[in-house]
């Protein structure tokens, strides 16, 4: 039994004594101990080493005091398991040397035994659960099919993903075949994570904002919905669709337990759109954690008061910045943990 189940209670819409708090990318480059490992081992070495992934996952729990751990991994392990080469280049980010551009490429993708191909992730979950020893929930995650498509067609990261967008415009049927394959692989992967013992799942649609409203529903939302409604039968889910806050009322129909939101929508607007029918997660602008300690505390408290403490998970509007002082991350977490409902 979990000693701290605030996150799961908030996801279930149950009454809490204070909001739970964690941070996207909390096991990352702002932590000195993480940087030491980063200096010795390349990115996917760390990801594929269960002992190291476990060590990195629990760092922010022990050092920052968050209410949940999120497994150290990467969204691009799924395309790797499908047979797509993905490299992580320092200062450049992910690179796909042979992008998916033809029907033959799509047809050759692997969708069988995805959990077996990602067994190192399952082993990391096992070790992490032992290390956490029921102290806090463990979150697993995956990238949304649309976001994965962007990388594997573009050939890596991009500010515009123009090649990926052009591909979908010119070859929509082939894009849907690719998205269906990614969806099937992602479902198999996330079900395996749930069976391995994670307590919740977050689906990251980091490039959701590239599409207009109609194309988003066509090329992303329907696939996210299929994933979420399948995984929801095992564990609660969080959907983070970056830059689509103004459509929260429509995105709710995916059925997620919570909606993660970025800082581009006001808390009051998010509540109004969702009519307080769903738990919201977010949405402090990450650069605030670079400011004075008192500013961090004041802005965090203001954020909670604007959202309200119930049906709410305190988080950032995107991943924590590498330059963030550890003491400011702690100040953010401690401010949430010291919050009492009477203040709201």
C-alpha positions in Angstrom: 0.0 0.0 0.0 1.3 3.5 -0.9 2.3 5.7 2.0 1.6 8.8 -0.1 -1.4 8.3 -2.4 -2.2 12.0 -3.0 -1.6 11.8 -6.7 -3.9 8.8 -7.2 -6.6 10.4 -5.1 -6.4 13.5 -7.2 -6.6 11.5 -10.4 -9.7 9.8 -9.1 -11.3 13.1 -8.3 -11.3 12.4 -4.5 -11.0 15.0 -1.8 -7.4 15.7 -0.8 -5.9 17.7 2.1 -3.5 19.5 -0.3 -2.6 19.1 -4.0 0.0 16.5 -5.0 3.1 17.9 -6.7 5.7 16.6 -9.2 7.5 18.1 -12.2 7.8 17.0 -15.8 11.5 16.1 -16.5 12.1 16.1 -12.7 14.8 13.4 -13.1 17.0 15.6 -15.2 19.9 17.9 -15.8 19.2 20.4 -13.0 20.3 17.7 -10.5 24.1 17.5 -9.9 24.0 13.7 -9.4 22.3 13.3 -12.7 24.9 15.4 -14.4 27.6 13.2 -13.0 26.0 10.1 -14.6 25.5 12.1 -17.8 29.2 12.9 -18.0 30.1 9.2 -17.9 27.4 7.5 -20.0 25.5 8.5 -23.1 21.8 9.0 -23.0 20.5 5.7 -24.2 23.1 3.9 -22.1 21.4 5.4 -19.1 17.9 4.6 -20.4 18.8 1.0 -21.2 20.5 0.3 -17.9 17.8 -0.7 -15.4 19.9 0.0 -12.3 20.9 3.5 -13.6 17.3 4.3 -14.7 16.1 3.4 -11.3 18.8 5.5 -9.6 17.8 8.5 -11.7 14.1 8.0 -11.2 14.3 8.1 -7.4 16.7 11.1 -7.2 14.0 13.8 -7.2 11.9 11.8 -4.7 14.8 11.7 -2.2 16.4 15.1 -3.0 13.4 17.3 -3.9 10.5 15.6 -2.1 8.0 15.3 -4.9 4.8 13.3 -4.4 5.4 11.0 -7.4 8.3 9.5 -9.3 8.2 9.3 -13.1 10.3 6.6 -14.7 13.5 7.8 -16.4 13.2 6.8 -20.0 12.4 8.4 -23.3 9.4 8.6 -25.7 11.6 7.4 -28.6 12.2 3.9 -27.1 9.0 2.9 -28.8 10.1 3.6 -32.4 13.4 2.0 -31.5 11.5 -1.2 -30.6 9.7 -0.9 -33.9 13.0 -1.1 -35.7 13.7 2.5 -36.3 17.2 3.7 -35.4 17.2 6.7 -33.1 20.3 8.4 -31.9 20.6 11.1 -29.2 23.3 13.6 -30.2 24.7 16.0 -27.6 23.5 19.6 -28.1 21.4 18.5 -31.1 18.8 16.1 -29.7 17.2 13.1 -31.3 18.3 12.1 -34.8 16.7 9.4 -37.0 19.3 8.6 -39.7 16.8 6.8 -41.9 13.5 8.7 -41.7 10.2 6.9 -42.5 9.2 8.2 -46.0 7.7 5.3 -48.0 5.1 2.6 -47.8 7.8 0.0 -47.7 9.3 1.7 -44.6 5.9 1.6 -42.9 5.2 -2.0 -43.8 8.6 -3.1 -42.5 8.0 -1.6 -39.0 7.8 -4.1 -36.1 4.7 -4.2 -33.9 5.1 -7.6 -32.3 6.7 -8.3 -28.9 7.2 -4.7 -28.1 7.3 -5.3 -24.3 9.9 -8.0 -24.9 12.0 -5.6 -27.0 11.7 -3.1 -24.2 12.3 -5.5 -21.3 15.0 -3.2 -19.9 12.1 -0.7 -19.1 10.2 -3.4 -17.3 13.3 -4.3 -15.3 13.7 -0.6 -14.4 10.1 -0.5 -13.2 10.7 -3.6 -11.0 13.9 -2.1 -9.4 12.3 1.3 -9.0 9.3 -0.1 -7.2 11.6 -2.0 -4.8 13.6 1.2 -4.2 10.5 3.4 -3.6 9.1 0.7 -1.3 5.6 2.2 -1.5 6.7 5.7 -0.6 5.1 7.5 -3.6 3.4 6.4 -6.9 5.4 5.6 -10.0 4.3 7.2 -13.3 5.1 5.6 -16.6 4.8 7.4 -19.9 4.9 7.3 -23.7 4.8 9.7 -26.5 1.6 10.3 -28.4 1.6 8.7 -31.9 1.4 12.1 -33.6 4.5 13.3 -31.7 6.4 10.1 -32.5 5.4 10.4 -36.2 6.9 13.9 -36.2 10.3 12.7 -35.2 10.5 9.6 -37.4 9.3 11.3 -40.6 11.2 14.6 -40.0 14.4 12.7 -39.1 14.8 14.3 -35.7 13.8 17.4 -33.9 12.7 20.5 -35.6 11.1 23.9 -34.8 8.6 23.4 -37.6 8.5 19.7 -38.5 7.7 20.9 -42.1 8.6 17.5 -43.6 6.3 15.6 -41.3 3.4 18.1 -42.0 4.0 17.9 -45.7 4.0 14.1 -45.6 0.6 14.0 -43.9 -0.8 16.5 -46.4 0.5 14.5 -49.4 0.1 11.0 -48.1 -2.7 11.0 -45.5 -3.5 7.3 -45.9 0.1 6.3 -45.4 0.3 8.6 -42.4 -2.7 6.9 -40.8 -1.1 3.5 -41.4 2.0 4.7 -39.6 -0.1 6.2 -36.8 -2.0 3.0 -36.4 1.2 1.0 -36.1 2.6 3.4 -33.5 -0.7 3.3 -31.6 -0.7 -0.5 -31.4 3.0 -0.6 -30.3 2.3 2.1 -27.7 -0.7 0.3 -26.3 1.3 -2.9 -25.9 4.1 -1.0 -24.2 1.9 0.8 -21.8 -0.1 -2.2 -20.9 3.2 -4.0 -20.1 4.2 -1.0 -17.9 0.9 -1.2 -16.1 1.3 -4.9 -15.5 4.8 -4.3 -14.3 3.4 -2.1 -11.6 3.3 1.6 -12.5 0.5 3.4 -10.8 -0.4 5.9 -13.5 0.5 6.7 -17.2 1.1 10.1 -18.8 0.8 10.4 -22.6 3.0 13.3 -23.9 1.8 15.0 -27.1 4.6 17.5 -27.2 4.0 18.6 -30.8 0.2 18.8 -30.6 0.3 22.5 -31.3 1.6 22.0 -34.9 -1.8 21.1 -36.2 -5.0 23.1 -36.7 -8.1 21.9 -34.9 -9.5 19.7 -37.6 -6.2 18.0 -38.4 -5.4 17.5 -34.8 -8.5 15.5 -34.3 -7.7 13.5 -37.5 -4.0 12.9 -37.0 -3.7 12.8 -33.2 -6.7 12.9 -31.0 -8.4 9.8 -32.3 -5.2 7.8 -31.6 -4.7 9.3 -28.2 -8.2 8.4 -27.4 -7.7 4.8 -28.4 -4.6 4.5 -26.2 -6.2 6.3 -23.2 -9.4 4.3 -23.2 -7.5 1.0 -23.3 -4.9 2.0 -20.6 -7.6 3.5 -18.4 -8.9 -0.1 -17.8 -5.6 -0.8 -15.9 -4.4 2.5 -14.4 -5.3 6.2 -14.4 -4.0 8.3 -17.3 -2.9 11.9 -17.8 -3.0 13.5 -21.3 -0.6 16.3 -21.9 -1.4 17.9 -25.3 0.9 21.0 -25.5 -0.5 24.2 -26.9 -4.1 22.9 -27.1 -5.4 24.4 -23.9 -8.2 26.3 -25.6 -9.7 22.9 -26.7 -9.7 21.3 -23.3 -13.5 20.9 -23.4 -13.1 18.8 -26.6 -10.0 16.9 -25.5 -11.8 15.7 -22.4 -13.7 13.2 -24.6 -10.5 11.1 -24.8 -11.4 9.9 -21.3 -8.2 10.7 -19.5 -8.3 10.9 -15.7 -6.5 14.3 -15.9 -5.4 16.9 -18.4 -1.9 18.3 -18.2 -1.8 21.9 -19.5 1.0 24.3 -20.4 1.3 27.9 -19.2 -0.4 29.3 -22.3 -3.9 29.1 -20.7 -5.1 30.8 -17.6 -6.2 28.5 -14.8 -9.6 30.1 -14.6 -10.1 29.5 -18.4 -9.1 25.9 -18.0 -11.5 25.4 -15.2 -14.3 27.1 -17.1 -13.7 25.0 -20.2 -13.7 21.7 -18.2 -16.5 22.8 -15.8 -14.4 21.3 -13.0 -15.3 17.8 -14.3 -11.7 16.6 -14.6 -8.5 16.9 -12.7 -6.1 19.5 -14.1 -2.3 19.3 -14.0 0.1 22.2 -14.4 1.0 24.9 -15.3 3.8 27.1 -13.8 6.0 28.6 -16.5 9.3 26.8 -16.0 11.4 29.9 -16.1 9.8 31.1 -12.9 12.0 28.6 -11.1 15.0 30.6 -12.3 13.9 33.6 -10.3 14.2 34.7 -6.7 13.2 32.1 -4.0 10.4 34.4 -2.8 9.0 34.8 -6.4 9.0 31.0 -6.7 6.9 30.6 -3.5 4.6 33.5 -4.3 3.9 32.4 -7.9 3.3 28.8 -6.8 0.8 29.8 -4.1 -0.9 32.1 -6.6 -1.2 29.2 -9.1 -2.8 26.9 -6.6 -5.3 29.5 -5.5 -6.3 30.1 -9.1 -6.8 26.5 -9.9 -8.3 25.5 -6.5 -6.8 22.7 -4.5 -9.2 20.0 -5.4 -9.1 18.0 -8.7 -5.6 19.5 -9.2 -2.0 18.3 -9.5 0.6 21.0 -9.1 3.2 20.8 -11.9 5.1 22.9 -14.4 3.7 23.9 -17.8 6.5 22.0 -19.5 9.7 20.3 -18.4 12.0 21.8 -15.7 14.8 23.8 -17.2 18.4 22.4 -16.9 19.5 25.8 -15.3 17.0 25.5 -12.5 18.7 25.8 -9.0 17.9 22.7 -7.0 16.9 24.9 -4.1 14.3 26.6 -6.2 12.8 23.2 -7.3 12.6 22.3 -3.6 11.0 25.7 -2.8 8.3 25.0 -5.5 7.6 21.5 -4.0 7.7 22.7 -0.4 5.3 25.5 -1.1 2.8 23.1 -2.5 3.3 20.6 0.4 2.8 23.3 3.0 -0.5 24.5 1.4 -3.6 23.9 3.4 -7.1 23.9 2.1 -8.1 26.7 4.4 -5.9 29.1 2.4 -7.9 28.5 -0.8 
